[in-house]
Amino acid sequence: MPEENVRRRFKARQIRFVIYFLVVAGIAAWRYIPRPWHPALTLQTSHHIIYSTATRQQTEDTAHTLELLYNAYSNRFSQLPRFQAEHSKLKLKLYKDRNEMRAIHPSMGWAEAFYSNPYCHAYFAENETNPYHWMLHESVHQLNHEVAHLQLAKWLEEGLATYFSTSRLLTNELAVGRIDPNTYPVWWMELIAAGPSLEENIRNKSVIPLRAIIENRGGPSMKAHFNLYYLHWWTLTHFLFEDERYRSRTLKLAQQGGGLAAFEEVIGPVDKVQAEWHAYVLHLKTILAGVDRAFLKTGKVPATPEATWTNK
């Protein structure tokens, strides 16, 4: 074959490769690169800047809720050595609805909100009883990263986010630890601890061993059991931060990151805590099922004798 023909064919292959690459890159850009977005208003609070396409009232209500979260978070964690009381204002992009946020961020997948430094991204969930819980969850991640400067194991990072975001919103307070049933992942409680005993629930896979939860390895597929993982992260954090035996140790646990070694040093042997936590989950499921109607009004888990938390 003449050398000129070889060169022509090689050049043609190069051109085809460039065309294929541009097509693939174009498809990837269409699917994954965020679209332009232009906020209709900007609102500043003591600690936040909100860029918004929601209504002014929705934006103001969101701003108020963010400040309630900030105060509640500061009350819990301001004693941490790396907590930064003076910092740049925290940034939120508030979209008018779910459709707009997903149109701007087509690669969001399952997420209902997300944090990507320096912005939290959320929409005003007008059709939900609690329109703020997705936003609150991501705002806790922002506070962990930009204010408290925590480096947390996954269970505690997500557990803290859900601990705050599932809390009751009152007029001028986020009542941390008082559970709002109209929040994620509380509404999935039927998935966890389906049977009466710890051993049975580990067998039927409605309970993931806490060692696997804390170490973030050895458990079932996260993709297939997404909600179940969040239930474990939330209930374990809620248990430790609300139980009078452990709540005084949680600040030190957060400071040390929440890994297995820190957990057993600060909290105690994981197998012992697992039995106590499991009994707490069963108790919480009973309350959320509506047996205790007082809970539905207050969101406060009723105090019980310590024997309630043992695994009989």
Contacts in CASP RR format, 6 or more apart in sequence:
PFRMAT RR
TARGET T0000
AUTHOR 0000-0000-0000
METHOD contacts of the structure
MODEL  1
MPEENVRRRFKARQIRFVIYFLVVAGIAAWRYIPRPWHPALTLQTSHHII
YSTATRQQTEDTAHTLELLYNAYSNRFSQLPRFQAEHSKLKLKLYKDRNE
MRAIHPSMGWAEAFYSNPYCHAYFAENETNPYHWMLHESVHQLNHEVAHL
QLAKWLEEGLATYFSTSRLLTNELAVGRIDPNTYPVWWMELIAAGPSLEE
NIRNKSVIPLRAIIENRGGPSMKAHFNLYYLHWWTLTHFLFEDERYRSRT
LKLAQQGGGLAAFEEVIGPVDKVQAEWHAYVLHLKTILAGVDRAFLKTGK
VPATPEATWTNK
30 106 0 8 1.000
31 106 0 8 1.000
31 107 0 8 1.000
32 106 0 8 1.000
32 107 0 8 1.000
34 104 0 8 1.000
34 105 0 8 1.000
34 106 0 8 1.000
35 103 0 8 1.000
35 104 0 8 1.000
35 105 0 8 1.000
35 106 0 8 1.000
37 53 0 8 1.000
37 93 0 8 1.000
37 95 0 8 1.000
37 104 0 8 1.000
38 53 0 8 1.000
39 51 0 8 1.000
39 52 0 8 1.000
39 53 0 8 1.000
39 93 0 8 1.000
40 52 0 8 1.000
40 53 0 8 1.000
41 51 0 8 1.000
41 52 0 8 1.000
41 56 0 8 1.000
41 59 0 8 1.000
42 49 0 8 1.000
42 50 0 8 1.000
42 51 0 8 1.000
42 52 0 8 1.000
43 49 0 8 1.000
43 50 0 8 1.000
43 52 0 8 1.000
43 59 0 8 1.000
43 60 0 8 1.000
43 63 0 8 1.000
44 50 0 8 1.000
44 89 0 8 1.000
45 63 0 8 1.000
45 66 0 8 1.000
45 67 0 8 1.000
45 89 0 8 1.000
46 67 0 8 1.000
46 70 0 8 1.000
47 66 0 8 1.000
47 67 0 8 1.000
47 70 0 8 1.000
47 89 0 8 1.000
47 90 0 8 1.000
48 63 0 8 1.000
48 66 0 8 1.000
48 67 0 8 1.000
48 70 0 8 1.000
48 89 0 8 1.000
48 90 0 8 1.000
48 91 0 8 1.000
48 92 0 8 1.000
49 89 0 8 1.000
49 90 0 8 1.000
49 91 0 8 1.000
49 92 0 8 1.000
50 59 0 8 1.000
50 62 0 8 1.000
50 63 0 8 1.000
50 66 0 8 1.000
50 91 0 8 1.000
50 92 0 8 1.000
50 94 0 8 1.000
51 91 0 8 1.000
51 92 0 8 1.000
51 93 0 8 1.000
51 94 0 8 1.000
52 58 0 8 1.000
52 59 0 8 1.000
52 62 0 8 1.000
52 93 0 8 1.000
52 94 0 8 1.000
52 95 0 8 1.000
52 96 0 8 1.000
53 94 0 8 1.000
53 95 0 8 1.000
53 96 0 8 1.000
53 100 0 8 1.000
54 62 0 8 1.000
54 94 0 8 1.000
54 95 0 8 1.000
54 96 0 8 1.000
54 123 0 8 1.000
54 124 0 8 1.000
55 96 0 8 1.000
55 124 0 8 1.000
58 94 0 8 1.000
58 96 0 8 1.000
58 124 0 8 1.000
58 126 0 8 1.000
58 131 0 8 1.000
59 94 0 8 1.000
59 124 0 8 1.000
62 92 0 8 1.000
62 94 0 8 1.000
62 124 0 8 1.000
62 132 0 8 1.000
62 135 0 8 1.000
65 132 0 8 1.000
65 135 0 8 1.000
65 136 0 8 1.000
65 169 0 8 1.000
65 174 0 8 1.000
66 90 0 8 1.000
66 92 0 8 1.000
66 135 0 8 1.000
66 139 0 8 1.000
68 169 0 8 1.000
68 172 0 8 1.000
68 173 0 8 1.000
68 174 0 8 1.000
69 136 0 8 1.000
69 139 0 8 1.000
69 140 0 8 1.000
69 143 0 8 1.000
69 164 0 8 1.000
69 174 0 8 1.000
70 90 0 8 1.000
70 143 0 8 1.000
71 173 0 8 1.000
71 174 0 8 1.000
72 164 0 8 1.000
72 167 0 8 1.000
72 173 0 8 1.000
72 174 0 8 1.000
72 176 0 8 1.000
73 140 0 8 1.000
73 143 0 8 1.000
73 147 0 8 1.000
73 148 0 8 1.000
73 164 0 8 1.000
74 83 0 8 1.000
74 85 0 8 1.000
76 176 0 8 1.000
76 251 0 8 1.000
77 83 0 8 1.000
77 143 0 8 1.000
77 148 0 8 1.000
77 251 0 8 1.000
77 254 0 8 1.000
78 85 0 8 1.000
79 251 0 8 1.000
80 148 0 8 1.000
80 150 0 8 1.000
80 251 0 8 1.000
80 254 0 8 1.000
80 255 0 8 1.000
81 255 0 8 1.000
82 148 0 8 1.000
82 149 0 8 1.000
82 150 0 8 1.000
83 147 0 8 1.000
83 148 0 8 1.000
83 149 0 8 1.000
84 146 0 8 1.000
84 147 0 8 1.000
84 148 0 8 1.000
84 149 0 8 1.000
87 146 0 8 1.000
87 147 0 8 1.000
88 118 0 8 1.000
88 146 0 8 1.000
90 118 0 8 1.000
90 120 0 8 1.000
90 139 0 8 1.000
90 142 0 8 1.000
90 143 0 8 1.000
90 146 0 8 1.000
90 147 0 8 1.000
91 118 0 8 1.000
91 119 0 8 1.000
91 120 0 8 1.000
92 119 0 8 1.000
92 120 0 8 1.000
92 121 0 8 1.000
92 122 0 8 1.000
92 135 0 8 1.000
92 139 0 8 1.000
93 119 0 8 1.000
93 120 0 8 1.000
93 121 0 8 1.000
93 122 0 8 1.000
94 122 0 8 1.000
94 123 0 8 1.000
94 124 0 8 1.000
94 135 0 8 1.000
95 101 0 8 1.000
95 104 0 8 1.000
95 121 0 8 1.000
95 122 0 8 1.000
95 123 0 8 1.000
95 124 0 8 1.000
96 123 0 8 1.000
96 124 0 8 1.000
97 123 0 8 1.000
97 124 0 8 1.000
97 126 0 8 1.000
98 112 0 8 1.000
98 123 0 8 1.000
98 125 0 8 1.000
100 123 0 8 1.000
101 108 0 8 1.000
101 113 0 8 1.000
101 121 0 8 1.000
101 122 0 8 1.000
101 123 0 8 1.000
102 108 0 8 1.000
105 114 0 8 1.000
105 121 0 8 1.000
108 114 0 8 1.000
110 226 0 8 1.000
112 122 0 8 1.000
112 123 0 8 1.000
112 125 0 8 1.000
112 134 0 8 1.000
112 184 0 8 1.000
113 120 0 8 1.000
113 121 0 8 1.000
113 122 0 8 1.000
113 123 0 8 1.000
113 134 0 8 1.000
113 135 0 8 1.000
113 137 0 8 1.000
113 138 0 8 1.000
114 120 0 8 1.000
114 121 0 8 1.000
114 138 0 8 1.000
115 121 0 8 1.000
115 138 0 8 1.000
115 139 0 8 1.000
115 141 0 8 1.000
115 142 0 8 1.000
115 145 0 8 1.000
117 142 0 8 1.000
117 145 0 8 1.000
117 146 0 8 1.000
118 146 0 8 1.000
120 135 0 8 1.000
120 138 0 8 1.000
120 139 0 8 1.000
120 141 0 8 1.000
120 142 0 8 1.000
121 138 0 8 1.000
122 134 0 8 1.000
122 135 0 8 1.000
122 138 0 8 1.000
123 134 0 8 1.000
124 131 0 8 1.000
125 131 0 8 1.000
125 132 0 8 1.000
125 133 0 8 1.000
125 134 0 8 1.000
128 182 0 8 1.000
129 182 0 8 1.000
130 169 0 8 1.000
130 180 0 8 1.000
130 182 0 8 1.000
130 183 0 8 1.000
132 169 0 8 1.000
133 165 0 8 1.000
133 166 0 8 1.000
133 180 0 8 1.000
133 182 0 8 1.000
133 183 0 8 1.000
133 184 0 8 1.000
134 165 0 8 1.000
134 184 0 8 1.000
136 164 0 8 1.000
136 165 0 8 1.000
136 174 0 8 1.000
137 161 0 8 1.000
137 162 0 8 1.000
137 164 0 8 1.000
137 165 0 8 1.000
137 184 0 8 1.000
138 161 0 8 1.000
140 160 0 8 1.000
140 161 0 8 1.000
140 164 0 8 1.000
140 165 0 8 1.000
141 157 0 8 1.000
141 161 0 8 1.000
144 150 0 8 1.000
144 152 0 8 1.000
144 157 0 8 1.000
144 160 0 8 1.000
144 161 0 8 1.000
148 254 0 8 1.000
150 157 0 8 1.000
150 254 0 8 1.000
150 255 0 8 1.000
150 257 0 8 1.000
151 257 0 8 1.000
152 160 0 8 1.000
152 254 0 8 1.000
152 257 0 8 1.000
152 258 0 8 1.000
153 214 0 8 1.000
153 216 0 8 1.000
153 257 0 8 1.000
153 258 0 8 1.000
153 259 0 8 1.000
154 216 0 8 1.000
154 233 0 8 1.000
155 213 0 8 1.000
155 214 0 8 1.000
155 216 0 8 1.000
155 232 0 8 1.000
155 233 0 8 1.000
155 236 0 8 1.000
155 237 0 8 1.000
155 258 0 8 1.000
156 233 0 8 1.000
156 237 0 8 1.000
156 253 0 8 1.000
156 254 0 8 1.000
156 257 0 8 1.000
156 258 0 8 1.000
156 259 0 8 1.000
158 230 0 8 1.000
158 233 0 8 1.000
158 234 0 8 1.000
159 233 0 8 1.000
159 234 0 8 1.000
159 236 0 8 1.000
159 237 0 8 1.000
160 237 0 8 1.000
160 254 0 8 1.000
162 184 0 8 1.000
162 185 0 8 1.000
162 230 0 8 1.000
162 233 0 8 1.000
162 234 0 8 1.000
162 237 0 8 1.000
163 176 0 8 1.000
163 177 0 8 1.000
163 234 0 8 1.000
163 237 0 8 1.000
163 238 0 8 1.000
163 241 0 8 1.000
164 174 0 8 1.000
164 176 0 8 1.000
165 183 0 8 1.000
165 184 0 8 1.000
166 177 0 8 1.000
166 179 0 8 1.000
166 180 0 8 1.000
166 183 0 8 1.000
166 184 0 8 1.000
166 185 0 8 1.000
166 186 0 8 1.000
166 234 0 8 1.000
166 238 0 8 1.000
167 174 0 8 1.000
167 175 0 8 1.000
167 176 0 8 1.000
167 177 0 8 1.000
167 178 0 8 1.000
167 179 0 8 1.000
167 180 0 8 1.000
168 174 0 8 1.000
168 175 0 8 1.000
168 177 0 8 1.000
168 178 0 8 1.000
168 179 0 8 1.000
168 180 0 8 1.000
168 299 0 8 1.000
169 175 0 8 1.000
169 180 0 8 1.000
175 299 0 8 1.000
177 238 0 8 1.000
177 241 0 8 1.000
177 242 0 8 1.000
177 300 0 8 1.000
177 301 0 8 1.000
178 298 0 8 1.000
178 299 0 8 1.000
178 300 0 8 1.000
179 186 0 8 1.000
179 238 0 8 1.000
179 288 0 8 1.000
179 295 0 8 1.000
179 299 0 8 1.000
179 300 0 8 1.000
179 301 0 8 1.000
180 186 0 8 1.000
180 299 0 8 1.000
181 187 0 8 1.000
181 288 0 8 1.000
181 296 0 8 1.000
181 299 0 8 1.000
184 230 0 8 1.000
185 227 0 8 1.000
185 230 0 8 1.000
185 231 0 8 1.000
185 234 0 8 1.000
186 234 0 8 1.000
186 288 0 8 1.000
188 227 0 8 1.000
188 228 0 8 1.000
188 230 0 8 1.000
188 231 0 8 1.000
189 231 0 8 1.000
189 284 0 8 1.000
189 285 0 8 1.000
189 288 0 8 1.000
190 285 0 8 1.000
191 206 0 8 1.000
191 227 0 8 1.000
191 228 0 8 1.000
191 231 0 8 1.000
192 206 0 8 1.000
192 207 0 8 1.000
192 228 0 8 1.000
192 231 0 8 1.000
192 232 0 8 1.000
192 235 0 8 1.000
192 281 0 8 1.000
192 285 0 8 1.000
193 201 0 8 1.000
193 206 0 8 1.000
193 207 0 8 1.000
193 278 0 8 1.000
193 281 0 8 1.000
193 282 0 8 1.000
193 285 0 8 1.000
194 201 0 8 1.000
194 204 0 8 1.000
194 206 0 8 1.000
195 201 0 8 1.000
195 204 0 8 1.000
195 206 0 8 1.000
196 282 0 8 1.000
197 311 0 8 1.000
198 207 0 8 1.000
198 274 0 8 1.000
198 275 0 8 1.000
198 278 0 8 1.000
198 311 0 8 1.000
201 207 0 8 1.000
201 278 0 8 1.000
202 209 0 8 1.000
205 220 0 8 1.000
206 228 0 8 1.000
207 232 0 8 1.000
207 278 0 8 1.000
207 281 0 8 1.000
208 219 0 8 1.000
208 220 0 8 1.000
208 225 0 8 1.000
208 228 0 8 1.000
208 229 0 8 1.000
208 232 0 8 1.000
209 219 0 8 1.000
209 274 0 8 1.000
210 232 0 8 1.000
210 236 0 8 1.000
210 270 0 8 1.000
210 273 0 8 1.000
210 274 0 8 1.000
210 277 0 8 1.000
211 260 0 8 1.000
211 270 0 8 1.000
211 271 0 8 1.000
211 274 0 8 1.000
212 218 0 8 1.000
212 219 0 8 1.000
213 219 0 8 1.000
213 229 0 8 1.000
213 232 0 8 1.000
213 233 0 8 1.000
213 236 0 8 1.000
214 258 0 8 1.000
214 259 0 8 1.000
214 260 0 8 1.000
214 263 0 8 1.000
214 270 0 8 1.000
215 259 0 8 1.000
215 260 0 8 1.000
220 228 0 8 1.000
222 229 0 8 1.000
235 277 0 8 1.000
235 280 0 8 1.000
235 281 0 8 1.000
235 284 0 8 1.000
236 277 0 8 1.000
238 284 0 8 1.000
239 246 0 8 1.000
239 276 0 8 1.000
239 277 0 8 1.000
239 280 0 8 1.000
239 281 0 8 1.000
240 246 0 8 1.000
240 247 0 8 1.000
240 249 0 8 1.000
240 250 0 8 1.000
240 253 0 8 1.000
240 267 0 8 1.000
241 247 0 8 1.000
241 250 0 8 1.000
242 301 0 8 1.000
243 276 0 8 1.000
243 280 0 8 1.000
243 309 0 8 1.000
245 306 0 8 1.000
246 267 0 8 1.000
249 266 0 8 1.000
249 267 0 8 1.000
252 266 0 8 1.000
253 262 0 8 1.000
253 263 0 8 1.000
253 266 0 8 1.000
253 267 0 8 1.000
256 262 0 8 1.000
256 265 0 8 1.000
256 266 0 8 1.000
258 266 0 8 1.000
260 270 0 8 1.000
263 270 0 8 1.000
263 273 0 8 1.000
264 270 0 8 1.000
267 273 0 8 1.000
275 310 0 8 1.000
275 311 0 8 1.000
276 309 0 8 1.000
276 310 0 8 1.000
276 311 0 8 1.000
278 311 0 8 1.000
279 308 0 8 1.000
279 309 0 8 1.000
279 310 0 8 1.000
279 311 0 8 1.000
279 312 0 8 1.000
280 309 0 8 1.000
283 301 0 8 1.000
283 304 0 8 1.000
283 308 0 8 1.000
283 309 0 8 1.000
284 301 0 8 1.000
286 292 0 8 1.000
287 295 0 8 1.000
287 301 0 8 1.000
287 302 0 8 1.000
288 295 0 8 1.000
290 296 0 8 1.000
292 302 0 8 1.000
294 302 0 8 1.000
295 301 0 8 1.000
295 302 0 8 1.000
END
